[in-house]
Amino acid sequence: MTDKPVRVPRLSMRSISKTFGPAKVLDDVSLDVMPGEIHGLVGQNGSGKSTLIKILSGFHAPDPNARIAIDGHELSVPIEPRQLQEHGVAFVHQDLGLDLTANVIENVRIGMFEIEPLTRRIRWKREAVTVAAALADLHANRVSPYAVVGTLNHAERASVAIARALQNVDPGEGVVVFDESTQSLPRDILHEFYEHVRAIARTGTAVIIVSHRLDEVLALCDTVTVLEDGRLKVAGAGTAGMTEAALTRLIIGRDAFTEPITGSNPVIDTERETAIDVRDLSSAGLDGVDLHLHNGEVVGLIGTSDSGYDLLPYALAGVRSVSAGTIDIDGESFDATSLSPTQAMRLGIGFVPGDRSGQGLASNLTSLENLTLPRTNTKAIPVVLKRGWQLDEFRSIVRRLGVTPAAPDLPISSFSGGNQQKILLGKWLLNQPRVLVLHEPTQAVDVGAREDILSELRRQADEGVAVLIASLEAQDLAAVCDRVLVMENGRITKELRGSALTAHHIIETVYADTDEQENNHVAA
């Protein structure tokens, strides 16, 4: 009788623990990923997913007794960059890790340039061809290899980061880790991205998907591992036949809400006071936008990646330059072309950007300092904030939003993504805005934090705040919004409310219009 050959995991992590000061954020976690497998890694914010991946990347050193092996070959820990390169372990992180001042070729090919032997110069034309081909594989044909990365949108930057990672992995070898890297990709290209990931796995390369998008995990992954409070809760469970509801229960121990949040989707009172009235707002990507928000309502904003839905929040917050338009708020009219972030804040506009690390939070400050950062008064006189008051405000936000840990002096970088997002939202709530504008407020947060954030936005509306949410998460918009506005070609073209506010109908409206435009273009 012949014994079956033992399958050796492509990646094996054993007895992985990590302690930061008094806090043990990983406690004896193990993970096996087989060749050709797409393996999901999920858990609530603070579960330890990011720390585990950072140990694999060599960013963090694990506690003693940790063991990590590739194809049975044990690596030294902490892991060094040369080991990752030798064994074909590549990462695409949520922050992408790109040099915004360099062009696409320089970002993708750094350290791998083809050199002319005689002149010792880089063969830029050949490099451009190589990069263009890599981008084409990701359906990013519109991205010029010579473009400066800082001029690209988030989706294009994500494509550049993915192209860079894949060039280091030979087909059938190594491991590719996608760490929340689809968060910047528009939903209209996700299907193509998923197919590319599957193609990588079909060669035998192992793939790890770290994601809060449960539909993504179930669509892509063969198996899933669940972490909870730094411990292994579920190891390598098969996803065949698994539903989102079942996966949600594994992660948070109960069902997520599917019905509209209490207080949402009422009939809009036409006599309700106008909070902000925007007329003929124009800029690059925006074409004469008219927008009216009432006190006490939550309005969603959605569209395809080139519709301008993601530009309008930044224009309203004074972050994006505007070429024309007026804004009426609290009975006063303002020239939108002169609106600055400081003026927007004094007018009562709170703004939660989509890039919490780059634009929303100061990574070198504590959670308390970040939370109280925007406090000022309408006369712009410097305000000295007493620590006692700051701590009281911190505790109120911790209780209201469920921030953990409740550690005011802990660096913001030590918090999980979901808790960072809660602090980012909380700092604007402390400013008591009249209008709260948010871009992708539930991006890269777990299902529990998502519920906390959306419920708080509904509460803000119930207290009289006008809330505008620009998001591609149709399920979120359906759950919390009174109405949803659809943008095309830089303008608001449709409004959905009442029975039309379902995730399916919202998505159908956005992409059906796109398909119709493409068909008309072909016919012309």
Secondary structure as UniProt FT lines:
FT   STRAND          11..20
FT   TURN            21..22
FT   STRAND          23..33
FT   TURN            35..36
FT   STRAND          38..42
FT   TURN            45..46
FT   HELIX           49..57
FT   TURN            64..65
FT   STRAND          67..70
FT   TURN            71..72
FT   STRAND          73..75
FT   HELIX           81..87
FT   STRAND          89..92
FT   TURN            94..97
FT   TURN            100..101
FT   HELIX           104..109
FT   TURN            110..111
FT   TURN            117..119
FT   HELIX           124..137
FT   TURN            138..139
FT   TURN            141..142
FT   TURN            145..146
FT   HELIX           149..151
FT   HELIX           154..166
FT   TURN            167..168
FT   TURN            171..172
FT   STRAND          175..179
FT   TURN            181..184
FT   HELIX           187..189
FT   HELIX           190..202
FT   TURN            203..204
FT   STRAND          206..210
FT   HELIX           214..220
FT   STRAND          223..228
FT   TURN            229..230
FT   STRAND          231..238
FT   TURN            240..241
FT   HELIX           244..252
FT   TURN            262..263
FT   TURN            270..271
FT   STRAND          274..283
FT   TURN            284..285
FT   STRAND          286..294
FT   TURN            295..296
FT   STRAND          298..303
FT   TURN            305..306
FT   TURN            309..311
FT   HELIX           312..316
FT   TURN            317..318
FT   STRAND          324..329
FT   TURN            330..331
FT   STRAND          332..335
FT   HELIX           336..338
FT   HELIX           341..346
FT   TURN            347..348
FT   STRAND          349..352
FT   HELIX           356..360
FT   TURN            363..364
FT   HELIX           367..371
FT   TURN            372..374
FT   TURN            378..379
FT   HELIX           387..401
FT   TURN            408..409
FT   HELIX           412..414
FT   HELIX           417..429
FT   TURN            430..431
FT   STRAND          435..439
FT   TURN            441..444
FT   HELIX           447..462
FT   TURN            463..464
FT   STRAND          466..470
FT   HELIX           474..480
FT   STRAND          483..488
FT   TURN            489..490
FT   STRAND          491..497
FT   HELIX           498..500
FT   HELIX           503..523
//
